[in-house]
């Protein structure tokens, strides 16, 4: 765990596992800065949004579908392209959290971003 993250939340992770925090450290840090104390439900909702947009399913469903043990990192089982997309979606979601707090609006914008990213990725491979 980075010193930066533990300092932001004063070592209180609000019931959020360190594996989850390691999957989305910037999200965790941003939510701590925005709300002071980490909230497991809010963090899980944002993680689910990022996974849904990037992978087409929540992290929990991805784990079950791919036989990944609970508590094990999903990232270890992703392709480089999936990790890249996950990181991009996370960064854009963080940028929108303050300006666009509506979950549905952010999801629509993130799905549009994914389509643009995939289109650019395909055209650059030609």
C-alpha positions in Angstrom: 0.0 0.0 0.0 1.5 3.3 -0.9 2.2 5.9 1.7 0.1 8.4 -0.3 -3.0 6.3 0.0 -2.7 5.5 3.6 -2.0 9.1 4.5 -5.1 10.3 2.6 -7.4 7.9 4.6 -5.5 7.8 7.8 -5.1 4.0 7.6 -8.9 3.6 7.8 -10.0 1.7 4.8 -13.7 1.5 5.8 -14.0 -2.3 5.3 -12.5 -2.2 1.8 -10.0 -5.0 1.2 -6.4 -4.1 0.2 -6.8 -6.2 -2.9 -9.7 -4.0 -4.0 -7.7 -0.9 -3.3 -4.7 -2.2 -5.3 -7.1 -2.8 -8.3 -8.2 0.8 -8.3 -5.8 2.9 -6.2 -6.6 6.2 -7.8 -10.3 5.7 -7.3 -9.8 4.8 -3.7 -7.6 7.9 -3.1 -10.1 10.2 -5.0 -13.1 9.0 -3.0 -11.1 9.5 0.3 -10.3 13.0 -0.8 -13.9 13.8 -1.8 -15.6 12.3 1.2 -13.0 12.1 3.9 -13.7 8.6 5.1 -13.8 5.6 2.7 -17.2 4.1 2.1 -17.2 0.5 0.9 -20.5 0.7 -0.9 -19.5 3.8 -2.8 -16.2 2.3 -3.7 -17.8 -1.0 -4.8 -20.3 0.9 -7.0 -17.6 2.8 -8.8 -15.5 -0.4 -9.3 -18.5 -2.1 -10.7 -19.1 0.8 -13.1 -15.5 0.6 -14.3 -15.6 -3.1 -14.7 -19.0 -3.1 -16.5 -17.9 -0.6 -19.0 -14.4 -2.0 -19.6 -15.2 -5.8 -19.4 -18.9 -5.9 -19.9 -19.6 -7.3 -16.4 -18.9 -6.6 -12.8 -15.6 -7.8 -11.2 -17.6 -10.4 -9.2 -19.2 -11.8 -12.3 -15.8 -11.8 -14.1 -14.2 -13.7 -11.2 -17.0 -16.3 -11.2 -17.0 -16.6 -15.1 -13.2 -17.1 -15.2 -12.8 -19.2 -12.0 -10.8 -16.6 -10.1 -10.8 -17.0 -6.4 -12.4 -14.3 -4.3 -9.8 -12.0 -3.0 -7.4 -12.6 -5.9 -6.6 -9.8 -8.3 -8.6 -9.7 -11.5 -5.8 -7.8 -13.3 -3.5 -10.9 -13.3 -6.1 -12.5 -15.6 -6.5 -9.7 -18.1 -4.9 -9.0 -21.4 -2.7 -5.9 -21.7 -5.4 -4.3 -23.8 -8.0 -5.0 -21.1 -5.8 -3.5 -18.5 -5.2 -0.4 -20.6 -8.9 0.1 -21.2 -9.6 -0.5 -17.5 -7.1 2.2 -16.5 -8.4 4.7 -19.1 -12.0 4.2 -17.9 -10.9 4.6 -14.3 -9.1 7.9 -15.1 -12.1 9.3 -17.0 -14.5 8.2 -14.3 -12.4 10.0 -11.7 -12.4 13.2 -13.8 -16.2 13.1 -14.0 -17.0 12.2 -10.4 -17.2 15.9 -9.3 -18.6 17.4 -12.4 -21.0 14.6 -13.3 -22.1 12.9 -10.1 -25.0 11.1 -11.8 -24.1 7.4 -12.2 -26.2 6.8 -15.3 -24.8 9.9 -17.1 -21.2 8.8 -16.3 -21.9 5.3 -17.5 -23.2 6.6 -20.8 -20.2 8.8 -21.3 -17.8 6.1 -20.3 -19.4 3.6 -22.8 -19.1 6.3 -25.5 -15.4 6.7 -24.6 -14.9 2.9 -24.8 -16.4 2.8 -28.3 -14.1 5.6 -29.4 -11.1 3.9 -27.9 -11.9 0.6 -29.5 -12.5 2.3 -32.9 -9.2 4.1 -32.7 -7.4 0.9 -31.6 -8.9 -1.0 -34.6 -8.0 1.7 -37.1 -4.4 2.0 -35.8 -3.9 -1.7 -36.3 -4.9 -1.5 -40.0 
